[in-house]
Amino acid sequence: MIGIALTHFGHAPLQRRYWENAACEFGDNEVSSRLPEGATVFYFNVKDEDGNLVSTEFVEVKTK
């Protein structure tokens, strides 16, 4: 069971990026989050009730 999930997102090029957190929603075996406007990259951190932490790889947001 999932205890905590955070979406971390950034707005700047990698060398100057700072990370912010956004709330996540839990579904059947999935976690989702709405990214704020201007986010350029994101990843998820998911921690279970025992404190085990898993992070996804960075995902770049494609712009039109």
C-alpha positions as CSV (number, residue, x, y, z in Angstrom):
1,M,0.0,0.0,0.0
2,I,1.2,3.5,-0.8
3,G,1.9,5.9,2.0
4,I,3.1,9.0,0.3
5,A,3.5,10.1,-3.3
6,L,5.0,13.4,-4.6
7,T,5.4,14.8,-8.0
8,H,8.5,16.9,-8.3
9,F,8.6,19.4,-11.2
10,G,10.9,22.0,-12.5
11,H,10.8,25.0,-14.8
12,A,14.4,25.9,-15.7
13,P,17.2,24.3,-17.6
14,L,18.8,21.4,-15.7
15,Q,21.8,23.4,-14.5
16,R,19.5,26.0,-12.8
17,R,16.5,23.9,-12.0
18,Y,14.9,24.0,-8.6
19,W,12.3,21.3,-7.7
20,E,8.8,21.9,-6.4
21,N,6.2,19.4,-5.1
22,A,2.7,18.8,-6.2
23,A,0.0,16.7,-4.7
24,C,-0.8,13.3,-6.2
25,E,-4.0,11.3,-6.6
26,F,-4.1,7.5,-6.0
27,G,-6.0,5.1,-8.3
28,D,-6.0,1.3,-8.8
29,N,-2.2,0.6,-8.9
30,E,-1.4,4.1,-10.3
31,V,-0.5,7.5,-9.2
32,S,-1.3,10.7,-11.1
33,S,-0.8,14.4,-10.8
34,R,-1.6,17.6,-12.6
35,L,1.5,19.6,-13.5
36,P,1.4,23.4,-13.2
37,E,1.7,25.5,-16.3
38,G,5.3,26.0,-17.3
39,A,6.6,22.7,-15.9
40,T,9.3,21.3,-18.2
41,V,10.2,18.0,-16.4
42,F,8.8,15.9,-13.7
43,Y,9.2,12.6,-11.8
44,F,7.4,10.8,-9.1
45,N,8.6,9.7,-5.6
46,V,6.4,7.0,-4.0
47,K,7.0,5.8,-0.4
48,D,5.2,3.0,1.2
49,E,4.1,2.6,4.8
50,D,7.4,0.9,5.7
51,G,9.5,3.8,4.4
52,N,10.6,2.2,1.1
53,L,11.1,4.8,-1.6
54,V,10.9,4.4,-5.4
55,S,11.5,7.2,-7.9
56,T,10.6,7.3,-11.6
57,E,13.0,8.5,-14.2
58,F,12.7,12.1,-15.3
59,V,10.1,12.8,-17.9
60,E,10.4,15.9,-20.1
61,V,7.2,17.7,-20.9
62,K,6.7,18.2,-24.6
63,T,5.6,21.6,-25.7
64,K,3.7,22.6,-28.8
